[in-house]
């Protein structure tokens, strides 16, 4: 008689670990390895835009600046003691942290990372964003989180590229750049908040401030057609205004119509 082994429910639950959870756990372990510099670890794990404890009662005390030399996040009121250090401003769009692409390329290779245009500047997301559901259609997808991307991008954020390099390469040394000077002007420092009304679209589209095509030309074309229509209406109104004195008054026209008698109807001739 053969015995049937019944697997306990707890063991079944342990086997239901998703690949994504296991992947994120391995990524967290590799992120804090010796191959990743300390400033990059803080950039990918720090919770920015929290209130500064030192300047708790001050206005605009959100910590939206990363000091690469001290490896800490600071608020604008903590700026002056770190003015000579390498500083990186963090911005936020809809509760997600972004940095300017110009600043990121000074620190590491950001090729194949999806960039976006907001406030006339290209930005990239620091960490991957949660998805309600994964959609597998045609086109490019993020190598780590399967987010839909435009061609030729294969990473949706900076953290996805770092995780991919840690899995496939020996380290990040050949992808990191030596940057000994990364200043941040205090007068040009903003709150880092990008409002939802701002334009945020993939840089792969052809929208530019000079009107080089894409959505920009369509929008400008619509404005031009609207302006032309307005001019035509104005010209028509002006012409009608000029013609009004030459037309007979309404009372005269109605009077002539009332005095007109109805003649006897005539049949058409028969051929």
KEFI-969817 format. One record per residue (C-alpha): residue number from 0; residue in three letters; x, y, z. Coordinates in steps of 0.1 Angstrom, whole numbers, plus 5000, padded with zeros to 4 digits. Each point is the difference from the previous one (the first is absolute). Layout:
// residues N
+-----+-----+------+------+------+
:   k :   r :   px :   py :   pz :
+-----+-----+------+------+------+
: NUM : ALA :    X :    Y :    Z :
...
+-----+-----+------+------+------+
This chain:
// residues 271
+-----+-----+------+------+------+
:   k :   r :   px :   py :   pz :
+-----+-----+------+------+------+
:   0 : UNK : 5000 : 5000 : 5000 :
:   1 : UNK : 5015 : 5033 : 4989 :
:   2 : UNK : 5000 : 5030 : 5023 :
:   3 : UNK : 4988 : 5034 : 4987 :
:   4 : UNK : 5020 : 5029 : 5014 :
:   5 : UNK : 4978 : 5030 : 5007 :
:   6 : UNK : 5019 : 5033 : 4998 :
:   7 : UNK : 4991 : 5023 : 5028 :
:   8 : UNK : 4984 : 5034 : 4991 :
:   9 : UNK : 5030 : 5019 : 5014 :
:  10 : UNK : 5024 : 4983 : 4976 :
:  11 : UNK : 4977 : 5008 : 4971 :
:  12 : UNK : 4999 : 5037 : 5010 :
:  13 : UNK : 5038 : 5001 : 5002 :
:  14 : UNK : 5002 : 4987 : 4964 :
:  15 : UNK : 4978 : 5029 : 4988 :
:  16 : UNK : 5027 : 5026 : 5001 :
:  17 : UNK : 4998 : 5019 : 4968 :
:  18 : UNK : 5030 : 5005 : 4979 :
:  19 : UNK : 4996 : 5038 : 5003 :
:  20 : UNK : 5003 : 4999 : 5038 :
:  21 : UNK : 5031 : 4977 : 4998 :
:  22 : UNK : 5015 : 5023 : 4974 :
:  23 : UNK : 4995 : 5031 : 5021 :
:  24 : UNK : 5015 : 4983 : 5030 :
:  25 : UNK : 5031 : 4990 : 4980 :
:  26 : UNK : 5002 : 5035 : 4986 :
:  27 : UNK : 5000 : 5015 : 5035 :
:  28 : UNK : 5028 : 4977 : 5011 :
:  29 : UNK : 5021 : 5008 : 4969 :
:  30 : UNK : 4994 : 5037 : 5004 :
:  31 : UNK : 5018 : 5001 : 5033 :
:  32 : UNK : 5030 : 4981 : 4988 :
:  33 : UNK : 5034 : 5014 : 4997 :
:  34 : UNK : 4996 : 5006 : 4963 :
:  35 : UNK : 4975 : 5028 : 5005 :
:  36 : UNK : 5013 : 5034 : 5013 :
:  37 : UNK : 4984 : 5014 : 5031 :
:  38 : UNK : 4985 : 5030 : 4983 :
:  39 : UNK : 4982 : 4978 : 4975 :
:  40 : UNK : 4986 : 4978 : 5028 :
:  41 : UNK : 4986 : 5031 : 5017 :
:  42 : UNK : 4986 : 5013 : 4967 :
:  43 : UNK : 4980 : 4968 : 4993 :
:  44 : UNK : 4988 : 4994 : 5036 :
:  45 : UNK : 4996 : 5034 : 5016 :
:  46 : UNK : 4964 : 5013 : 5007 :
:  47 : UNK : 5003 : 5035 : 4986 :
:  48 : UNK : 4976 : 5029 : 5007 :
:  49 : UNK : 4996 : 4991 : 5036 :
:  50 : UNK : 5001 : 5029 : 5025 :
:  51 : UNK : 5034 : 5010 : 5013 :
:  52 : UNK : 5003 : 4994 : 5037 :
:  53 : UNK : 5025 : 5028 : 5005 :
:  54 : UNK : 4977 : 5026 : 4984 :
:  55 : UNK : 4968 : 4985 : 5011 :
:  56 : UNK : 4982 : 5034 : 5004 :
:  57 : UNK : 5013 : 5016 : 4968 :
:  58 : UNK : 4981 : 5002 : 4968 :
:  59 : UNK : 5010 : 4980 : 4970 :
:  60 : UNK : 5020 : 4976 : 5022 :
:  61 : UNK : 4997 : 4969 : 4977 :
:  62 : UNK : 5032 : 4981 : 4995 :
:  63 : UNK : 5004 : 5001 : 4962 :
:  64 : UNK : 5038 : 5004 : 4997 :
:  65 : UNK : 5025 : 4971 : 5001 :
:  66 : UNK : 5035 : 5008 : 5012 :
:  67 : UNK : 5023 : 4975 : 4982 :
:  68 : UNK : 5029 : 5007 : 5023 :
:  69 : UNK : 4981 : 4995 : 5032 :
:  70 : UNK : 4976 : 4975 : 4986 :
:  71 : UNK : 4970 : 5016 : 5017 :
:  72 : UNK : 4969 : 5018 : 4989 :
:  73 : UNK : 4996 : 5036 : 5010 :
:  74 : UNK : 4974 : 5028 : 4998 :
:  75 : UNK : 5006 : 5034 : 4984 :
:  76 : UNK : 5007 : 5015 : 5035 :
:  77 : UNK : 5029 : 4976 : 5004 :
:  78 : UNK : 5015 : 5012 : 4967 :
:  79 : UNK : 5028 : 5023 : 5011 :
:  80 : UNK : 5021 : 4975 : 5021 :
:  81 : UNK : 5000 : 4978 : 4969 :
:  82 : UNK : 5004 : 5027 : 4973 :
:  83 : UNK : 5035 : 4988 : 4991 :
:  84 : UNK : 4989 : 4963 : 4997 :
:  85 : UNK : 4986 : 4981 : 4971 :
:  86 : UNK : 4963 : 5006 : 5001 :
:  87 : UNK : 4972 : 4983 : 4981 :
:  88 : UNK : 4965 : 5014 : 5001 :
:  89 : UNK : 4971 : 4976 : 5000 :
:  90 : UNK : 4967 : 5008 : 4984 :
:  91 : UNK : 4966 : 4984 : 5003 :
:  92 : UNK : 4973 : 4993 : 4975 :
:  93 : UNK : 4967 : 4984 : 5013 :
:  94 : UNK : 5017 : 4986 : 5031 :
:  95 : UNK : 5030 : 4985 : 4981 :
:  96 : UNK : 5035 : 5013 : 5002 :
:  97 : UNK : 5018 : 5012 : 4969 :
:  98 : UNK : 5033 : 5016 : 4992 :
:  99 : UNK : 5012 : 5020 : 4970 :
: 100 : UNK : 5017 : 4980 : 4973 :
: 101 : UNK : 5028 : 5025 : 4997 :
: 102 : UNK : 5009 : 4995 : 5037 :
: 103 : UNK : 4997 : 4962 : 4998 :
: 104 : UNK : 5022 : 4997 : 4969 :
: 105 : UNK : 5028 : 5017 : 5020 :
: 106 : UNK : 5000 : 4972 : 5025 :
: 107 : UNK : 4993 : 4968 : 4980 :
: 108 : UNK : 4991 : 4986 : 4966 :
: 109 : UNK : 4962 : 5005 : 4995 :
: 110 : UNK : 4997 : 4986 : 4966 :
: 111 : UNK : 4968 : 4980 : 4992 :
: 112 : UNK : 4982 : 5015 : 5030 :
: 113 : UNK : 4966 : 5015 : 4990 :
: 114 : UNK : 5002 : 5038 : 5004 :
: 115 : UNK : 4971 : 5025 : 5001 :
: 116 : UNK : 4996 : 5037 : 4993 :
: 117 : UNK : 4986 : 5022 : 5028 :
: 118 : UNK : 5005 : 5038 : 5004 :
: 119 : UNK : 5022 : 5000 : 4969 :
: 120 : UNK : 5025 : 4976 : 5015 :
: 121 : UNK : 5005 : 4962 : 4996 :
: 122 : UNK : 4996 : 4980 : 5032 :
: 123 : UNK : 5002 : 4963 : 5009 :
: 124 : UNK : 4983 : 4981 : 5029 :
: 125 : UNK : 5022 : 4988 : 5028 :
: 126 : UNK : 4980 : 4969 : 5009 :
: 127 : UNK : 4975 : 4979 : 4982 :
: 128 : UNK : 4964 : 5009 : 5004 :
: 129 : UNK : 4973 : 4975 : 5011 :
: 130 : UNK : 4976 : 4987 : 4973 :
: 131 : UNK : 4964 : 4991 : 5005 :
: 132 : UNK : 5003 : 4973 : 4974 :
: 133 : UNK : 5027 : 4988 : 4976 :
: 134 : UNK : 4991 : 5004 : 4963 :
: 135 : UNK : 5020 : 4981 : 4975 :
: 136 : UNK : 4995 : 5015 : 4966 :
: 137 : UNK : 5022 : 5009 : 4971 :
: 138 : UNK : 5030 : 5023 : 5006 :
: 139 : UNK : 5028 : 5002 : 5025 :
: 140 : UNK : 4998 : 4990 : 5036 :
: 141 : UNK : 5021 : 5007 : 5031 :
: 142 : UNK : 5024 : 4971 : 5005 :
: 143 : UNK : 4993 : 4999 : 5038 :
: 144 : UNK : 4963 : 5010 : 5006 :
: 145 : UNK : 4985 : 4995 : 4965 :
: 146 : UNK : 4986 : 5035 : 4997 :
: 147 : UNK : 4991 : 5011 : 4965 :
: 148 : UNK : 5027 : 5023 : 4985 :
: 149 : UNK : 5007 : 5017 : 4968 :
: 150 : UNK : 5027 : 4990 : 4975 :
: 151 : UNK : 5029 : 4997 : 5007 :
: 152 : UNK : 4998 : 5001 : 5038 :
: 153 : UNK : 5002 : 4968 : 5021 :
: 154 : UNK : 5001 : 5015 : 5035 :
: 155 : UNK : 4972 : 5020 : 5016 :
: 156 : UNK : 5021 : 5015 : 5028 :
: 157 : UNK : 5035 : 5003 : 5013 :
: 158 : UNK : 4995 : 4973 : 5026 :
: 159 : UNK : 4989 : 4975 : 4974 :
: 160 : UNK : 5032 : 5006 : 4980 :
: 161 : UNK : 5021 : 4997 : 5032 :
: 162 : UNK : 4983 : 4967 : 5009 :
: 163 : UNK : 5006 : 4986 : 4965 :
: 164 : UNK : 5037 : 5010 : 5000 :
: 165 : UNK : 5005 : 4984 : 5034 :
: 166 : UNK : 4985 : 4967 : 4987 :
: 167 : UNK : 5018 : 4999 : 4967 :
: 168 : UNK : 5033 : 5019 : 5005 :
: 169 : UNK : 5028 : 4996 : 5025 :
: 170 : UNK : 4994 : 5035 : 5014 :
: 171 : UNK : 4990 : 5036 : 4993 :
: 172 : UNK : 5035 : 5014 : 4997 :
: 173 : UNK : 4999 : 5002 : 4962 :
: 174 : UNK : 4966 : 5017 : 5001 :
: 175 : UNK : 5008 : 5026 : 5026 :
: 176 : UNK : 5018 : 5033 : 4992 :
: 177 : UNK : 5024 : 5020 : 5021 :
: 178 : UNK : 4982 : 5032 : 5009 :
: 179 : UNK : 5019 : 5022 : 5024 :
: 180 : UNK : 4979 : 5031 : 4995 :
: 181 : UNK : 4962 : 5001 : 5000 :
: 182 : UNK : 4989 : 5034 : 5012 :
: 183 : UNK : 4965 : 5011 : 5008 :
: 184 : UNK : 4991 : 5037 : 4999 :
: 185 : UNK : 4980 : 5011 : 5030 :
: 186 : UNK : 4983 : 5028 : 4981 :
: 187 : UNK : 4988 : 4975 : 4974 :
: 188 : UNK : 4988 : 4974 : 5025 :
: 189 : UNK : 4963 : 4993 : 4998 :
: 190 : UNK : 4976 : 4978 : 5021 :
: 191 : UNK : 5004 : 4972 : 4975 :
: 192 : UNK : 4963 : 4994 : 4997 :
: 193 : UNK : 4989 : 4994 : 4964 :
: 194 : UNK : 4962 : 5007 : 4998 :
: 195 : UNK : 4978 : 4976 : 4981 :
: 196 : UNK : 4991 : 5029 : 4977 :
: 197 : UNK : 5035 : 4999 : 4986 :
: 198 : UNK : 5008 : 4982 : 4968 :
: 199 : UNK : 5015 : 4966 : 5007 :
: 200 : UNK : 5005 : 4979 : 4969 :
: 201 : UNK : 5027 : 4976 : 4987 :
: 202 : UNK : 5029 : 5018 : 4984 :
: 203 : UNK : 4997 : 4976 : 4971 :
: 204 : UNK : 4972 : 5021 : 4987 :
: 205 : UNK : 5008 : 5029 : 4977 :
: 206 : UNK : 4986 : 5028 : 5021 :
: 207 : UNK : 5025 : 5028 : 5004 :
: 208 : UNK : 4999 : 5036 : 5010 :
: 209 : UNK : 5011 : 5010 : 4965 :
: 210 : UNK : 4971 : 4982 : 4983 :
: 211 : UNK : 5019 : 4972 : 4984 :
: 212 : UNK : 4969 : 4978 : 4996 :
: 213 : UNK : 4978 : 4976 : 5019 :
: 214 : UNK : 4975 : 5013 : 5025 :
: 215 : UNK : 5015 : 5035 : 4999 :
: 216 : UNK : 4992 : 5005 : 4963 :
: 217 : UNK : 4965 : 4987 : 5004 :
: 218 : UNK : 4994 : 5023 : 5029 :
: 219 : UNK : 5015 : 5030 : 4983 :
: 220 : UNK : 4981 : 4991 : 4968 :
: 221 : UNK : 4968 : 5000 : 5019 :
: 222 : UNK : 5008 : 5035 : 5014 :
: 223 : UNK : 5009 : 5013 : 4966 :
: 224 : UNK : 4967 : 4987 : 4984 :
: 225 : UNK : 4980 : 5015 : 5029 :
: 226 : UNK : 5018 : 5034 : 4995 :
: 227 : UNK : 4993 : 4999 : 4963 :
: 228 : UNK : 4963 : 4992 : 5005 :
: 229 : UNK : 4998 : 5029 : 5025 :
: 230 : UNK : 5015 : 5024 : 4974 :
: 231 : UNK : 4975 : 4988 : 4973 :
: 232 : UNK : 4971 : 5005 : 5024 :
: 233 : UNK : 5012 : 5035 : 5009 :
: 234 : UNK : 5004 : 5009 : 4963 :
: 235 : UNK : 4965 : 4987 : 4993 :
: 236 : UNK : 4986 : 5020 : 5028 :
: 237 : UNK : 5018 : 5031 : 4988 :
: 238 : UNK : 4986 : 4995 : 4965 :
: 239 : UNK : 4965 : 4996 : 5013 :
: 240 : UNK : 5003 : 5032 : 5020 :
: 241 : UNK : 5011 : 5019 : 4969 :
: 242 : UNK : 4971 : 4986 : 4979 :
: 243 : UNK : 4973 : 5007 : 5026 :
: 244 : UNK : 4994 : 5037 : 4989 :
: 245 : UNK : 4994 : 4989 : 4963 :
: 246 : UNK : 4973 : 4975 : 5009 :
: 247 : UNK : 4964 : 5013 : 5003 :
: 248 : UNK : 4985 : 5002 : 5035 :
: 249 : UNK : 4980 : 4970 : 5012 :
: 250 : UNK : 4968 : 5021 : 5002 :
: 251 : UNK : 5002 : 5009 : 4963 :
: 252 : UNK : 5006 : 4964 : 4990 :
: 253 : UNK : 4970 : 4988 : 5021 :
: 254 : UNK : 4979 : 5028 : 4986 :
: 255 : UNK : 5007 : 4991 : 4964 :
: 256 : UNK : 4993 : 4964 : 5006 :
: 257 : UNK : 4966 : 5009 : 5016 :
: 258 : UNK : 4990 : 5023 : 4972 :
: 259 : UNK : 5008 : 4974 : 4973 :
: 260 : UNK : 4967 : 4985 : 4986 :
: 261 : UNK : 4996 : 4965 : 4989 :
: 262 : UNK : 4994 : 4996 : 4963 :
: 263 : UNK : 4978 : 4975 : 4982 :
: 264 : UNK : 5017 : 4967 : 4996 :
: 265 : UNK : 5008 : 4989 : 4964 :
: 266 : UNK : 5002 : 4965 : 4987 :
: 267 : UNK : 5030 : 4988 : 4981 :
: 268 : UNK : 4994 : 4998 : 4963 :
: 269 : UNK : 4993 : 4965 : 4986 :
: 270 : UNK : 5021 : 4989 : 4971 :
+-----+-----+------+------+------+
